[in-house]
Amino acid sequence: MNELDTQFLDYVIKALVDTPDSVKINRTVDEMGVLLTLTVDGADMGKIIGRSGNTAKAIRTLLRVVGMKNNARVNLKINEPEGGLKREPTIKTVDEAMADLKL
């Protein structure tokens, strides 16, 4: 079985992150193709996703090229780390907005 896609992803991701020892890649193959599931340290998540998701999009594009070269359909799933960033609600009430202004 050809695992060049896994080796490629491992090389690229470990070059991007601060904690390469925490990088884990799980490879599964089914009738839809190859699914690579990536898990990284929570602190490195931003480096993998990139601004507006551009880094993740580029990695996915390169993996598709590697897959096409080997006659396989390759997809990437990036696991959300445990205790991931909790996003604040972007919609605030008028009272909350006024409180933020501290008038």
N, C-alpha and C positions, 0 to 999 in steps of 0.2 A: 504494500500500500504506500502511496506517495504522500509523504508528510512535509514536503517543501513549504507548504502554506504555513504550517505550525512553526517551522524553523524561521521563516521570514518574519512572522508576527512576533516571535520571541525576541529576535534580534532588534527589530524596530522599537518595540515597547521598552525593552531593557535599556535602550539608548536614550529614551525620553524621560524615564522616571528617576527619582532619587533613591528609591529602595527596590532595586532589581530583584532582590531575593524574595520579595513578596508577590512577584508576578506568577500567576498560574493560568495555564491555557488548557482547556479541555476540548478535545476534538471528537466530534461524533459525525457519522456518515449515515444518511438515510436516502430515500428515494428523491428527496428535494435537493440533495447535494451534501456539501460539507458545512457543518456549523462549528465555528470556533467560538468558545465562550471564554471571555477574558475576565480575570479578577486581579485587581491591583489594590495597593494600599490606598486608603481613603484620601490621604494627603496628596497622592499622585493623580487623583481622578481628573483634576483640572488640566493637567498636562496632556492627558490622553484625549479628553473631549475637545479642548482648545476653545478659542473664542468663537462663539456662535456655532460650535460643533464642527468647525472646519478641519481640525486635526483628525477627528474621528471619521469624517467623510473622506478625507484623503487616504487614511489607512484602509478603509473599506474599498475604495477605488483600486488601490494597489493590490489588495488581496484578490479582487475580481480578475485583475490582469494575470496574477500568478495562477489563479484557477483556470482561466481560459487557456493559458499556455500548457496546462496539464489536463485539459478537457474535463474540468470539474467546475461546479458552481459553488463558490465559497462565500459564506455569510459570516458576519461578526456580530456577536452579542456581547455587550459590555455590562457586567454585573454591577449593580449598585452596591457600594460597600456597606457593611453593617454600621448603623449609626450615621448614615449619610447626612449631608447638610439638610437641615430643616429650613425650608423656605418660608419667609414671612409672607402673609397674605399681602398682595399688592393693592388690594382695595381697602381703603380705610373709611370709617365714618367721618362725618364733619367734625365731631367732637374729638376723635383721635388725631385728626390732622391739626386741629387747633392746639391740642395738648402738645404735639410735636413742636409747634412754633414757640411755645413757652412765652406767650404774651402776657 
